[in-house]
Amino acid sequence: MYQRILVPLDGSPTSTRGLQEAIRVAQLTKGRLRLMHVIDELSFALGMSAYAGYGGDWLGLLREAGASVLEQAKSAVVASGVGVETLLEDHLAGPVHVMVTAEASRWPADLIVLGTHGRRGIGRTVLGSSAENILRYSTVPVLLVRDLPEAKAAAAASGESVRLHAPPGAVAMQ
């Protein structure tokens, strides 16, 4: 049961929460994780916008950022004693949900675990929901791990602002 767990990561705190839950599941089932970072058309376009004055290799910068996200996550998994491998998908072959569900079939995964921001209203309309689309199109079970609302509430109570967080190569909401 759940021996092959696919974990899409974008470098956001929410994605890290999904990773933590995937590690717990893998420890319980003696499974292994495949960590995946996708550079899609949207992250490429946002990367170009973020580095507007930069005349170099945007895709190269996004690859470096994605590799860094995967390496940090891999270190956490290795420290937990769970088997792990990584995959950086940067062929711009489609949206994140298409790439993730295709990989789940190709590998083949028994489970997909990912963090979700739980956006509603205009945020969901404007930014869309990769998690919702993965859930909708996946042929394997999907475990969605919600962002911690109490963390946002604590930040707001302390006067800390809640802001958009866009790590290089990813779209995320903190």
Sequence and secondary structure as in RCSB ss.txt:
>XXXX:A:sequence
MYQRILVPLDGSPTSTRGLQEAIRVAQLTKGRLRLMHVIDELSFALGMSAYAGYGGDWLGLLREAGASVLEQAKS
AVVASGVGVETLLEDHLAGPVHVMVTAEASRWPADLIVLGTHGRRGIGRTVLGSSAENILRYSTVPVLLVRDLPE
AKAAAAASGESVRLHAPPGAVAMQ
>XXXX:A:secstr
   EEEEE  SSHHHHHHHHHHHHHHHHHT EEEEEEE  HHHHHHHHHHTTT  S HHHHHHHHHHHHHHHHHH
HHHHHT EEEEEEE S  S HHHHHHHHHHHTT SEEEEEE    HHHHHHH  HHHHHHHH SS EEEEE  HH
HHHHHHHTT    B   TT   B 
